[in-house]
Amino acid sequence: TTAAERAAAVAAPAAAGRELGKVSVALGPPAEQGFWLKSALVTAPGKGRVVTEAGASVAVDLLPGTGGALLSLAAYRALGLDLTSLPEVTVLAE
């Protein structure tokens, strides 16, 4: 991802969005670029936001998933998360 993409993703949200729930995330495949979250909480692709317990947040593409939730490498880095951690995040849909 570019510096501009990262800046846009971590910019303050225009609106809070609708909370889909909380989920523990694991690092997704590093080859899949961009800011995204794959989770069973998501029923249809869309835009949203992921917020950590510490209050850091990043805009992501929400993608339906099965099993454990996966968060992109770019999103992990933007949130300042340890790449080996399994943090709990709140998922918001726009």
CORZI-V412263 format. One record per pair of residues at least 4 apart in sequence whose C-alpha atoms are under 6 Angstrom apart, sorted by the first residue. I is the first residue (numbers start at 1). J is the second residue. Records with the same first field share a line. If there is no record, write none. Layout:
# CORZI-V412263
I: J ; J
This chain:
# CORZI-V412263
9: 58 ; 59
10: 58
17: 92 ; 93 ; 94
18: 92 ; 93
19: 91 ; 92
20: 91 ; 92
21: 90 ; 91
22: 89 ; 90
23: 88 ; 89
24: 86 ; 87 ; 88
25: 69 ; 70 ; 86 ; 87
26: 70 ; 86
27: 70 ; 71
28: 70 ; 71 ; 72
30: 73
35: 60 ; 72 ; 74 ; 75
36: 60 ; 61 ; 62 ; 72
37: 62 ; 63 ; 70 ; 71
38: 63 ; 64 ; 65 ; 69 ; 70
39: 64 ; 65 ; 69
40: 64 ; 65 ; 66
42: 64
43: 64
44: 64
45: 62 ; 63
46: 61 ; 62
47: 61 ; 62 ; 94
48: 59 ; 60 ; 92 ; 93 ; 94
49: 58 ; 59 ; 60 ; 92
50: 57 ; 58 ; 90 ; 91
51: 55 ; 56 ; 57 ; 89 ; 90
52: 56 ; 89
56: 79
76: 81
